[in-house]
């Protein structure tokens, strides 16, 4: 029998930001408000739904950064990022309105990031018998993959299954959070252990069978077949508290309260009245308007 259609879990903020940076700021609605992000996001949703006709699909949006549990644990988390421009901020709720009018389940939370919502939705999708397709450019989300799943950077047309994750990073998906905790993640301003790069992090995890095996066998590291093994052991011992904190930042939450049941990942009927109103409000041109109004469900899948 062919595999069941997958569940598509969308890291919405990634594609809203991409649209903002890709399209000119001169795009405006009839009231003069910026619409480049919502216009580009609409095009992304059209392309995704035309290609997949997904029935099980959900979008996760980041909540406010000031209430995030990771920032409470580590105030410097993502502090290296420039503030979101006001002209982009106003478009985030419009993007969600558009997705909801298209019948797509949308989720956000005041304390959790989109990645954590996707982690929780992944658990729900598995309970519903679905494989996963995680649509994002964020490598952190590779940690959710199991056999039959894919990570899909839709814009760059890059797809990774668990074997490709192992090939790319040197560790299997279930060790990605540990790998980033050891080596650090400059994108999120997570420092990791000084002097432990990504290659060394992967070697350590593979040599000792993962996170627990590494720390349980720390005294064996100086004798390991690693260049500078003695120095690596010293850096690990000194940096363990920092690595433990980093791991709390890199691991995803998969049991967020309030998210439960298959309805959280089910596509609904398009609200054509609301969709038409939004098309008029945003001043979308005829080509994009026809694509949006022409969308329909189905069972086709590109995975």
C-alpha positions in Angstrom: 0.0 0.0 0.0 1.2 3.5 -0.7 2.2 5.6 2.4 -0.5 7.8 3.9 -0.4 11.5 2.9 2.0 13.4 5.2 1.2 16.2 7.6 2.8 19.5 6.6 4.0 21.6 9.6 4.9 25.1 8.5 7.3 27.5 10.2 5.3 30.5 9.1 7.5 33.2 10.5 10.4 32.1 8.3 8.4 32.6 5.1 7.0 35.9 6.3 10.5 37.2 6.9 11.6 35.8 3.6 8.8 37.6 1.8 9.6 40.9 3.6 13.2 40.8 2.4 12.4 39.6 -1.1 9.8 42.0 -2.2 10.0 45.8 -2.5 8.6 48.0 0.3 6.7 50.0 -2.3 4.0 47.3 -2.3 1.0 48.9 -0.6 -2.7 48.3 0.0 -5.3 50.9 -1.1 -4.9 52.6 2.3 -1.2 53.0 1.8 -0.1 50.3 4.3 2.8 48.0 3.4 1.8 44.6 2.1 5.1 43.1 0.7 5.3 40.5 3.4 1.6 39.4 3.2 1.8 39.5 -0.6 4.9 37.2 -0.7 3.4 35.0 2.0 0.3 34.6 0.0 2.4 33.5 -3.0 4.2 31.0 -0.8 0.9 29.5 0.5 -0.4 29.2 -3.1 2.7 27.4 -4.3 2.7 25.0 -1.3 -1.0 24.1 -1.6 -0.9 23.9 -5.4 2.0 21.5 -5.2 0.8 19.3 -2.3 -3.0 19.7 -1.9 -2.3 19.0 1.7 -5.2 17.9 3.9 -3.2 17.6 7.1 -1.4 20.9 7.5 -0.8 23.5 10.3 1.1 26.7 10.6 3.0 27.8 13.6 3.7 31.5 14.4 6.1 32.9 16.9 4.6 34.5 20.0 6.0 37.7 21.6 9.7 37.4 22.3 9.6 39.1 25.7 7.5 36.3 27.3 9.5 33.4 25.7 10.6 30.8 28.2 14.1 30.6 26.6 14.6 34.3 27.1 13.7 33.8 30.7 16.4 31.1 31.0 19.0 33.0 29.0 18.4 36.7 28.4 21.0 36.8 25.6 19.0 34.3 23.6 18.6 35.7 20.0 19.8 39.1 21.4 22.1 39.4 18.3 19.1 39.9 16.0 18.0 43.3 14.8 14.5 44.4 16.0 11.6 43.5 13.7 10.7 46.6 11.7 7.3 48.1 12.5 6.2 47.8 8.9 6.8 44.1 9.1 5.2 43.6 12.6 1.9 44.9 11.4 1.8 42.3 8.6 2.2 39.2 10.8 -1.5 39.2 11.9 -2.6 39.8 8.3 -0.6 36.8 7.2 -2.4 34.7 9.8 -5.8 36.1 8.8 -5.1 35.1 5.2 -4.0 31.6 6.2 -7.1 31.1 8.3 -9.3 32.2 5.5 -7.7 29.5 3.4 -8.8 27.0 5.9 -5.4 26.4 7.4 -5.0 25.6 11.1 -2.8 28.4 12.7 -1.2 28.3 16.1 0.8 30.6 18.4 1.5 30.8 22.1 2.7 33.6 24.4 5.5 31.5 26.0 6.6 29.2 23.2 8.2 29.6 19.8 6.9 28.3 16.5 9.5 25.5 16.8 8.0 24.2 20.0 4.5 24.4 18.5 5.7 22.4 15.6 7.3 19.9 18.0 3.9 19.5 19.8 2.0 19.3 16.5 4.5 16.6 15.3 3.5 14.4 18.2 -0.2 14.9 17.4 0.4 14.1 13.7 2.2 10.9 14.6 -0.7 9.9 16.8 -3.0 10.6 13.8 -0.9 8.1 11.8 0.8 10.7 9.6 4.4 11.1 8.4 5.9 14.6 8.8 7.0 17.2 6.4 8.5 20.1 8.4 8.5 23.1 6.1 11.2 25.5 7.3 14.8 26.7 6.7 15.6 26.3 10.4 18.0 23.4 11.0 16.8 23.0 14.6 13.6 21.4 13.4 15.6 18.5 11.9 15.6 17.0 15.4 11.9 16.0 14.9 12.5 13.7 12.0 12.0 9.9 12.1 11.9 7.3 9.4 9.6 8.4 6.5 9.7 12.1 7.5 11.3 15.1 5.7 12.5 18.6 6.5 11.8 20.8 3.5 13.2 24.2 2.8 10.6 25.1 0.3 12.2 28.3 -1.0 15.6 26.7 -1.7 14.0 23.4 -2.8 16.1 21.4 -0.3 14.7 18.2 1.2 16.3 16.2 4.0 15.3 12.8 5.3 16.9 11.3 8.4 19.7 9.8 6.3 20.4 13.2 4.7 20.5 14.9 8.1 23.1 12.4 9.3 25.1 13.1 6.1 24.9 16.8 6.4 25.5 17.3 10.2 27.3 14.1 11.1 24.7 13.1 13.7 21.2 11.6 13.4 18.1 13.8 13.9 17.6 12.8 17.6 21.1 14.3 18.4 20.7 17.6 16.6 19.8 19.5 19.9 22.8 17.9 21.6 25.1 18.7 18.7 24.0 22.4 18.8 24.3 22.5 22.6 28.0 21.4 22.4 29.0 23.5 19.3 26.7 26.5 19.9 24.3 28.1 17.4 25.3 31.6 16.3 21.9 32.2 14.6 20.1 32.0 18.0 23.1 33.4 20.0 23.6 30.2 21.9 27.4 30.0 22.7 27.9 26.2 23.3 31.3 25.2 24.8 34.2 27.4 23.8 36.7 25.5 21.5 34.2 22.8 20.6 33.3 23.2 16.9 30.6 21.3 15.0 33.0 18.6 13.6 34.3 17.9 17.2 30.7 17.9 18.6 29.6 15.3 16.0 32.7 13.2 16.7 32.2 13.2 20.4 28.5 12.2 20.2 29.3 9.4 17.8 32.2 8.1 19.8 30.3 7.9 23.1 26.8 7.1 21.9 25.1 10.5 22.4 24.7 13.0 25.2 24.4 10.8 28.2 27.2 8.5 27.0 29.6 11.5 26.5 29.1 12.8 30.1 29.2 9.4 31.6 32.5 8.7 30.0 34.2 12.0 30.3 37.3 10.5 31.8 37.8 8.5 28.6 37.9 11.6 26.3 41.6 12.3 26.8 42.4 8.8 25.3 40.0 9.1 22.5 41.2 9.2 18.9 40.6 12.9 18.5 43.1 15.6 17.7 43.8 17.5 20.9 41.8 15.1 23.0 43.2 16.1 26.3 42.4 19.8 25.7 38.9 18.8 24.5 38.3 16.9 27.8 39.3 20.0 29.8 37.0 22.2 27.8 34.1 19.8 28.2 34.6 19.6 32.0 34.8 23.4 32.3 31.9 24.0 29.9 29.5 21.4 31.1 27.1 23.8 33.0 27.0 26.1 29.9 26.3 23.1 27.7 23.5 21.9 30.0 21.9 25.3 29.7 22.4 25.4 26.0 20.6 22.0 25.7 17.6 23.4 27.4 17.5 26.1 24.7 18.1 23.8 21.7 15.6 21.0 22.6 12.1 21.5 21.5 9.0 21.3 23.6 6.5 18.6 22.5 3.7 18.8 25.0 2.4 22.3 25.0 -0.9 22.6 27.0 -3.9 23.5 24.9 -2.8 21.7 21.7 -4.4 18.4 21.3 -6.4 16.4 18.8 -6.5 15.9 15.1 -8.4 19.1 14.5 -5.1 21.0 15.2 -3.6 19.7 12.0 -6.7 19.4 9.7 -7.4 21.7 6.8 -10.9 23.2 6.7 -13.0 24.6 3.9 -11.9 27.9 2.4 -13.9 30.9 3.7 -14.4 32.5 0.3 -16.2 35.5 1.7 -13.4 36.3 4.1 -10.8 35.5 1.5 -12.4 37.8 -1.0 -12.6 40.6 1.6 -8.9 40.2 2.4 -7.9 40.2 -1.3 -9.8 43.5 -1.7 -8.3 44.9 1.5 -4.8 44.1 0.6 -5.2 45.2 -3.0 -3.9 41.9 -4.5 -3.6 41.9 -8.3 -5.7 39.7 -10.5 -3.1 37.0 -10.9 -2.6 36.3 -7.2 -6.3 36.7 -6.5 -7.1 34.0 -9.1 -4.5 31.7 -7.6 -5.9 32.2 -4.0 -9.5 31.7 -5.1 -8.7 28.7 -7.2 -7.1 26.7 -4.4 -8.9 23.5 -3.4 -8.1 20.4 -1.3 -7.1 17.0 -2.5 -4.9 14.0 -1.8 -1.9 14.8 -4.0 1.4 15.1 -2.2 5.0 15.7 -3.3 6.3 13.3 -0.6 
